[in-house]
Amino acid sequence: MLGNNIKELRKSKRMTQKDLALAMNVSQQTVGAWETERAIPGADTLSELADYFNVTTDYLLGRPDKKDDDAKTADIEDDDVIFTYEGRRIPKEDLELIRRIMRGTRNDIK
């Protein structure tokens, strides 16, 4: 996965192995070894490759995106949080209704 990702990124920039080798200050043979996974770049080099290609090290390593890490969460019971829907603040009465629904106590809904 890593080798293929390096190769694809290099090709997307229309670079030869020699071009990438010069940019990374390594030999062309080293780049070839990375691409065929006969060698693996060290942590520092991996970080430099990611910076050079403007991708994350996770991308280079073939790890899935962790988009959920960017999501903001809040407990609906937290009164210090302002909840919104479609850009508008949810009234306290509606939040209480949502809380009751979530608890399964719908019988006292107006």
N, C-alpha and C positions, 0 to 999 in steps of 0.2 A: 504494500500500500504506500509506504513512505517513498520508496524508489519511484514508483509510478507517478505519484503526486509531484515530486521534484521534476521529473521528466516532462510532465504535462505543463507545469508552470513555466519551465524553461522554453518549451516549444511555443507556448502562447505568447512569449516575448520575442519569438523568432531568434532565439539565441542558440549557439552551438554549445557543446560541452566545454569547448575551449573558452568561449565567452564567459560562461558561468564560472569556470575555474579561475579566470583572471579576476572576476568581480569578487569572488570569495577568497582569493589568495591561496588557492590549492591547485593541485595538478589536475590535468584533464582526466588522468586515470582515476583519481579520487572521485571526481564527479561521476564517471562511468561506474565505479564501484557502488556509489550511492544509488544510482538509478537501477542497478541490477541487484541491489541489496546484498552485495558481497561485503559491504561495509556500511556502517551506520554513523552518521555525523554525531559528534558529541553534543552535549546540551548547549554549549555556547554557540557552536556552529549552527545547530538547529534553530536557535533563536535568531541568529544573523540571517539565515535563509528565510525565515518567516518575515523578518523585517524587510529584506530585500524584495520579496515577492508580495509584500503587503497582505499577508495572511497570518492566521494564528498558528502556533506550533501544533495545536490540536488538529487543525485542518491538515497540516503536513503529515501528521501521524495517522490520519484517517479516523479520528475520533468523531462521534456524532456531535452536532451542535447542541449546546445546552441552553436552549432558548428560555427554558423555564427558570433558569438562574436569574434572568433579567426581569422576570415578572415580579410585580409588587403584590404582597399579600397583606391582609389585615383581617383580624377576627371581627365578625359582625357584632360581637358583644362589646367591643372596645369603643367606649363613648368618646374617646379623644380623637377618633378618626372621622374625617368628613367623607362620607360616601357620596358618590355622584353616579348619575346615569345619563348618558348622552350629553355630558357637559353641564348638567344641572344637579344641584344638590338634592339629595333624597331627604324629604321631610322626616322628622323624628317619628311621626305617627306611622309613616310607611315603613320605616326601619323596624318599628315594633311589630307591625303586621308580618313583615318578612321573618323576624325572629320567631314569632308564634308558629308560622307555617313550617319553619325549619325544625321546630321542636315537635311538630305534629299536633299542635293544639289549635285546630282550626275552628272548633265549635264556638269559640267566643269572638269570631270575626264578624264585624258589623256588615 
